[in-house]
Amino acid sequence: MEKKFKTLFFIYLIFVFSIVTIPSIIIFAEFASFNRIDESLTYKYSSNTPPLEKELNIITDIGIIDIKYVSPSVDYLVKIDVDIEMAGPNLGSKSYLDFYRIGWENLTSPLNFTFALIPEMFEDFSSLHITNTHINIQLRADIVFSINASVSEGTVKLSALGITVNDLFLNVINGDIIYDLTNCKVEGNISGTVTNGNITLKTHNNQYNHNSLLTIKNDVGYILFDITQFEEMGANVTGTGITKTGNISIIYKDFSSNIGARFVLYNKTTHGLEGQNSWIGFERDLLPLSAGQYYNSTDFPSQNNYIFSLFKWDSGDYLWNLYSIPT
């Protein structure tokens, strides 16, 4: 009996030891193989005979994308800096090339730059943590670029000051879009589309060489139009803002009798048309919601005009601050 008891006790000790020890060994092994991948990469496109115009396509699966324009004195047309930071177990023998496909897909016209995940690798390394992915894009300011950027998850910001831009199309599935255009000459159309995220469009004192379209759409999130116009526009701008669930905000200011503005607010439901809103130099037409609420500047129509149609289908509010004082 005593011998049987000792045997059972010995088995019990082995069982307890296994429960405590095996997970510890596993944790220690994972910790011992835990590693980081930090990479800073640069991709340039240059030309001995720079064109006046160029198309650039950017396709990324993930990241914060910052697009800016730089001095024409640089020795490139496009420079793309990519910063990657990753952490996780079993990375000791791996490099960023095992997880990403990065680089130029085409160096003629259009230029195509791709930053793509390799899905099967991320399935094998499910505990991998991407701590940072930043893509900084610098464009030579004397080249008129048409830009089409598509991002699966992340944020895209495009900033331009005092340069000429052509068509600008930014598309994000999960994330935000920010346009900031100041004192630019706009040759084409501007578009931003987000499935789940916010869109901000700032246009300050730009000139339009042709009639242009500003089209902003999202499913969930807010939309902000921030428009200021001190000088002559040169052409008409037709804008559209569409959201399913979220607020649409409009901040508008103009100071010229040659600039008119009309904002038409449509709403599928009665919720959200009244908020903390103001309009100076505008007249409001009280119409049924299905026909839209019209806000016309007192000098509309004028030599050149901003005409915006805004659609909000589900929950959310319209918030607006409209200011038109001809001088």
Phi, psi and omega per residue, in radians:
M1 nan -0.786 -3.137
E2 -1.117 -0.691 3.131
K3 -1.115 -0.709 3.118
K4 -1.111 -0.700 3.133
F5 -1.108 -0.744 -3.140
K6 -1.121 -0.647 3.129
T7 -1.129 -0.805 3.118
L8 -1.096 -0.698 3.133
F9 -1.130 -0.673 3.130
F10 -1.139 -0.739 3.094
I11 -1.080 -0.723 3.123
Y12 -1.061 -0.752 3.129
L13 -1.083 -0.729 3.116
I14 -1.082 -0.735 3.136
F15 -1.060 -0.845 3.136
V16 -1.099 -0.745 -3.138
F17 -1.062 -0.693 3.141
S18 -1.140 -0.742 -3.125
I19 -1.070 -0.716 -3.080
V20 -1.394 -0.698 -2.954
T21 -1.432 -0.783 -3.034
I22 -1.051 -0.858 3.076
P23 -1.036 -0.645 -3.141
S24 -1.110 -0.705 3.116
I25 -1.109 -0.741 3.134
I26 -1.092 -0.827 -3.140
I27 -1.059 -0.755 -3.130
F28 -1.109 -0.698 -3.134
A29 -1.125 -0.747 3.111
E30 -1.141 -0.736 3.136
F31 -1.106 -0.709 -3.134
A32 -1.131 -0.545 -3.128
S33 -1.644 0.012 -3.139
F34 -1.152 2.339 -3.064
N35 -2.609 3.002 3.123
R36 -2.211 2.635 2.984
I37 -2.141 2.012 3.084
D38 -2.122 2.054 -3.113
E39 -2.342 2.474 2.999
S40 -2.166 2.057 -3.026
L41 -2.125 2.620 3.119
T42 -2.297 2.320 3.101
Y43 -2.201 2.204 -3.114
K44 -2.107 2.637 2.962
Y45 -2.214 2.186 -3.127
S46 -2.253 2.858 3.114
S47 -2.651 2.397 3.094
N48 -1.256 -0.416 3.093
T49 -2.206 1.421 -3.073
P50 -1.038 2.340 3.095
P51 -1.333 2.866 3.065
L52 -1.311 -0.565 -3.119
E53 -2.305 2.690 3.139
K54 -2.674 2.479 3.045
E55 -1.708 2.384 3.132
L56 -2.301 2.138 3.062
N57 -1.920 2.315 3.139
I58 -2.178 2.134 -3.129
I59 -2.190 2.041 -3.124
T60 -2.335 2.568 3.080
D61 -1.488 -0.519 -3.044
I62 -2.758 2.642 3.011
G63 2.381 2.917 2.991
I64 -1.727 2.064 -3.062
I65 -1.931 2.162 -3.121
D66 -2.093 2.021 -3.093
I67 -1.920 2.146 -3.136
K68 -2.398 2.869 3.108
Y69 -1.934 2.485 -3.066
V70 -2.219 3.016 -3.063
S71 -1.001 2.490 3.087
P72 -1.136 -0.156 -3.091
S73 -1.348 -0.123 -3.134
V74 -1.230 2.813 -3.065
D75 -1.631 0.361 -3.140
Y76 -2.474 2.836 3.005
L77 -1.604 -0.702 -3.137
V78 -2.377 2.351 3.022
K79 -2.259 2.241 -3.111
I80 -2.163 2.013 3.069
D81 -1.765 2.236 -3.110
V82 -2.087 2.176 3.048
D83 -1.958 2.222 -3.110
I84 -2.182 2.266 3.024
E85 -2.293 2.174 -3.117
M86 -2.375 2.640 3.101
A87 -2.550 2.541 3.120
G88 2.875 3.045 -3.138
P89 -1.336 2.698 3.029
N90 1.090 0.562 3.113
L91 -1.715 -0.004 -3.014
G92 -0.960 -0.668 -3.091
S93 -1.758 0.167 -3.055
K94 -1.838 2.739 3.008
S95 -2.227 3.042 -3.138
Y96 -1.076 -0.454 -3.120
L97 -1.173 -0.333 3.091
D98 -1.329 -0.296 -3.024
F99 -2.065 -0.342 -3.060
Y100 -2.298 2.619 2.918
R101 -1.950 1.961 -2.983
I102 -2.246 2.413 2.997
G103 2.477 -3.074 3.116
W104 -1.327 2.249 3.036
E105 -1.623 -0.377 -3.111
N106 -2.717 2.328 -3.131
L107 -2.035 0.323 3.087
T108 -1.830 -1.974 3.103
S109 -2.457 2.131 0.012
P110 -1.421 2.874 2.985
L111 -1.307 2.295 3.130
N112 -2.138 2.119 3.064
F113 -2.047 2.318 -3.061
T114 -2.165 2.376 2.986
F115 -2.252 1.696 -2.977
A116 -2.128 2.456 3.011
L117 -1.332 2.615 3.000
I118 -1.710 1.759 -2.919
P119 -0.982 -0.737 -3.051
E120 -1.142 -0.512 3.108
M121 -1.228 -0.684 3.134
F122 -1.255 -0.418 3.025
E123 -1.218 -0.692 3.129
D124 -1.252 -0.495 -3.135
F125 -1.995 1.135 -3.021
S126 -1.175 -0.417 -3.136
S127 -1.566 0.128 3.140
L128 -1.181 2.412 -3.130
H129 -2.062 2.073 3.080
I130 -1.531 1.899 -3.055
T131 -1.504 -0.435 -3.122
N132 -2.853 2.336 2.964
T133 -2.440 1.942 -3.087
H134 -2.207 2.251 3.138
I135 -2.106 1.946 -3.104
N136 -1.832 2.037 -3.056
I137 -1.951 2.149 3.126
Q138 -2.013 2.235 -3.087
L139 -2.044 2.437 3.131
R140 -1.216 2.273 -2.908
A141 -1.256 -0.340 -3.109
D142 -1.560 0.005 3.060
I143 -1.757 2.303 3.133
V144 -1.519 1.855 -3.072
F145 -1.664 2.420 2.828
S146 -1.744 2.211 -3.003
I147 -2.121 2.306 3.019
N148 -2.258 1.909 -3.111
A149 -2.046 2.282 3.111
S150 -2.181 2.234 -3.078
V151 -2.283 2.292 3.099
S152 -1.329 -0.811 -3.136
E153 -2.536 2.064 -3.137
G154 2.670 -2.872 -3.115
T155 -2.221 2.439 3.076
V156 -2.110 2.202 3.051
K157 -2.147 2.243 3.083
L158 -2.093 2.101 -3.132
S159 -2.092 2.359 3.124
A160 -2.536 2.401 -3.116
L161 -2.346 1.983 2.999
G162 1.176 0.528 3.130
I163 -2.217 3.042 3.117
T164 -1.727 2.281 3.115
V165 -2.131 2.674 3.068
N166 -1.864 -2.504 3.129
D167 -1.099 2.342 3.097
L168 -2.217 1.975 -3.120
F169 -2.176 2.023 3.099
L170 -2.061 2.322 -3.100
N171 -2.354 2.247 -3.130
V172 -2.348 2.418 3.057
I173 -1.471 -1.010 3.099
N174 -2.161 1.924 -3.113
G175 2.601 -2.832 -3.026
D176 -2.178 2.754 3.028
I177 -2.184 2.363 3.084
I178 -2.305 2.096 2.977
Y179 -1.838 2.364 3.061
D180 -2.444 1.673 -3.073
L181 -2.015 2.109 -3.089
T182 -2.278 2.234 3.095
N183 0.939 0.674 3.140
C184 -1.739 2.807 2.948
K185 -1.815 2.150 -3.046
V186 -1.817 2.072 -3.138
E187 -1.606 -0.444 -3.006
G188 -2.249 -2.507 -3.092
N189 -1.960 2.764 -3.125
I190 -2.179 2.313 -3.097
S191 -2.461 2.514 3.028
G192 -2.470 2.238 -3.109
T193 -2.303 2.234 3.130
V194 -2.323 2.400 3.030
T195 -1.400 -0.910 -3.107
N196 -2.348 1.707 -3.108
G197 2.794 -3.042 -3.013
N198 -1.919 2.709 3.114
I199 -2.311 2.258 3.050
T200 -2.113 2.224 3.094
L201 -2.138 1.904 3.084
K202 -1.894 2.104 3.063
T203 -2.217 1.959 -3.056
H204 -2.062 1.893 2.984
N205 1.054 0.736 3.107
N206 -1.532 2.761 3.047
Q207 -2.007 2.569 -3.044
Y208 -2.104 2.082 -3.127
N209 -1.350 -0.356 3.076
H210 -2.460 2.839 3.007
N211 -1.013 2.295 -3.004
S212 -2.159 2.715 3.070
L213 -1.942 2.309 2.997
L214 -2.007 1.971 -3.037
T215 -2.165 2.091 -3.092
I216 -2.220 2.216 -3.111
K217 -2.458 2.462 2.922
N218 -2.619 2.908 3.088
D219 -1.670 -0.842 -3.125
V220 -2.325 2.209 -3.136
G221 2.319 3.062 -3.120
Y222 -1.681 2.779 3.030
I223 -2.175 2.304 3.107
L224 -2.196 2.137 2.955
F225 -1.814 2.163 3.115
D226 -2.188 1.778 -2.981
I227 -2.128 2.204 3.051
T228 -2.278 2.327 -3.120
Q229 -2.419 1.951 3.095
F230 -1.748 -0.582 -3.049
E231 -1.914 3.018 -3.098
E232 -1.078 2.525 -3.091
M233 -1.433 -0.716 -3.110
G234 1.657 -0.414 3.140
A235 -2.840 3.121 -3.125
N236 -1.630 2.649 3.101
V237 -2.165 2.186 3.069
T238 -1.927 2.128 -3.064
G239 -2.033 2.614 3.083
T240 -2.379 2.299 3.038
G241 -2.239 2.203 -3.078
I242 -2.331 2.248 3.023
T243 -2.443 2.599 3.063
K244 -1.545 -0.859 -3.111
T245 -2.378 1.916 -3.139
G246 2.642 3.030 -3.141
N247 -1.551 2.609 2.933
I248 -2.057 2.105 -3.127
S249 -2.003 2.441 3.127
I250 -2.251 2.149 2.972
I251 -2.036 2.017 -3.059
Y252 -2.308 2.341 3.074
K253 -2.475 2.279 2.947
D254 -2.447 2.708 -3.006
F255 -2.352 0.628 -3.125
S256 -2.456 2.419 3.079
S257 -1.270 -0.200 3.096
N258 -1.568 0.061 3.139
I259 -2.110 2.100 3.080
G260 -1.933 2.876 -3.132
A261 -2.590 2.483 3.014
R262 -2.395 2.305 3.054
F263 -2.147 2.170 3.124
V264 -1.994 2.110 -3.074
L265 -1.874 2.065 3.094
Y266 -1.889 2.601 -3.117
N267 -2.585 2.267 3.128
K268 -1.229 -0.562 3.112
T269 -2.071 3.026 -3.118
T270 -1.456 -0.137 -3.065
H271 -1.323 2.327 2.867
G272 1.752 -0.052 -3.121
L273 -1.371 -0.357 3.127
E274 -1.897 2.218 3.115
G275 -2.631 -2.785 3.095
Q276 -1.460 1.421 -2.992
N277 -2.162 2.741 3.130
S278 -2.568 2.663 3.055
W279 -2.586 2.194 3.121
I280 -2.124 2.221 -3.071
G281 1.405 0.267 3.110
F282 -2.177 2.661 3.041
E283 -2.047 2.485 -3.076
R284 -1.920 2.299 3.039
D285 -1.743 2.098 -3.134
L286 -1.527 1.805 -3.129
L287 -2.171 2.850 3.045
P288 -0.982 2.600 -3.068
L289 -0.981 -0.655 -3.107
S290 -1.132 -0.445 3.131
A291 -1.571 -0.157 3.120
G292 1.645 2.642 3.018
Q293 -1.744 2.146 -3.053
Y294 -1.760 2.312 2.998
Y295 -2.169 1.892 -3.110
N296 -1.926 2.349 3.007
S297 -1.170 2.667 -3.056
T298 -1.143 -0.274 3.097
D299 -1.832 0.300 3.114
F300 -1.585 2.378 -0.080
P301 -1.374 2.680 -3.098
S302 -2.252 -2.886 -3.117
Q303 -1.036 -0.804 3.020
N304 -2.349 2.636 -2.974
N305 -2.452 2.577 2.848
Y306 -1.684 2.181 3.105
I307 -2.218 1.978 -3.072
F308 -2.058 2.368 2.994
S309 -2.019 2.172 -3.048
L310 -2.110 2.302 -3.055
F311 -2.194 2.221 3.081
K312 -2.262 2.016 -2.933
W313 -1.635 -0.550 -3.088
D314 -2.155 -2.366 -3.052
S315 -1.288 2.757 -3.129
G316 2.268 3.109 -3.084
D317 -2.254 2.727 2.857
Y318 -1.663 2.281 3.088
L319 -2.262 2.178 -3.060
W320 -2.494 2.600 3.042
N321 -2.393 1.751 -3.020
L322 -1.912 2.314 -3.034
Y323 -2.496 2.003 3.123
S324 -2.354 1.856 -3.124
I325 -2.196 1.641 -3.141
P326 -1.091 2.447 3.109
T327 -2.115 nan nan
